[in-house]
Amino acid sequence: MSRTAEHRRALLRNLVTALFEYERIETTVAKAKETRRVAERMITYAKRNNLHSRRLVARVVQNKDVAQKLFETITPWYTSRQGGYTRILKTRRRLGDGGEMAILELVKTEEQKEIDRKARAERAEEKAKKKKLKEEEEAAMMPPTPEPEPEKKDKEKEKAEKEEAKAKKAKPKAKKKTEGEEKKPKAKPKAKAKEEPPAEKKPAAKKPAEKKAAEKKVAEKKAAVKKPKAKEEKPAEEKAKKGGLLSRIRRKKKSED
């Protein structure tokens, strides 16, 4: 096994102790074969059940609890069996170095297997009970939560309904505000300034002959505007009609002259 004598003895002690404690271990094929040889010898010593055999077993199995288990529980399985207490089952090749792995276990009858199953079920039940007890103890240690009274529940429901109604009413208002903020008010139209008459277009520069003709026309128009028209003299007959006696006498004198 590529080990010194002391290292090999310590290795075999540990493997045998683990086999009797767990009743099944996995190791390489070479180690399993050497462990099997020592383990079966310990079982034959335990079957004698005397002082000398106990001292021989104690040299290899140095754990007192495991040694007690060997004498009290494991040896009764093999009272009617002469050898062949263990079994080797090859399983796989180990990753890395490719070593052959195997399972080394104690041989048991069907009755022993059923007993082991019942023991496992009882252990599982005990564990479940312990968990329940711990949970109950923790719940008892915690202070009880006060339950709300029915009236308070109704009040809380009413408050919640009112808050929901307010929230529903407030939501559209908030939207309107946002819309109003987005739409800024239009500025009022400023008072229109008094419309100034359009500037008269200046006539294009005219030739001297045309200028003189235009000046004459303008002068004639101004003279016509300034000079009032002479009043048309009414005929004498109309004047005579309008005048009195004095006017008639004057007219007769003029006619005689």
Secondary structure, 3 states (H helix, E strand, C coil): CCCCHHHHHHHHHHHHHHHHHHCEEEEEHHHHHHHHHHHHHHHHHHHHCCHHHHHHHHHHCCCHHHHHHHHHHHHHHHCCCCCCCEEEEEEEECCCCCCEEEEEEECCCHHHHHHHHHHHHHHHHHHHHHHHHHHHHHHHHCCCCCCCCHHHHHHHHHHHHHHHHHHHHHHHHHHHHHHHHHCCCCCCCCCCCCCCCCCCCCCCCCCHHHHHHHHHHHHHHHHHHHCCCCCCCCCHHHHHHHCCHHHHHHHHHHHHC
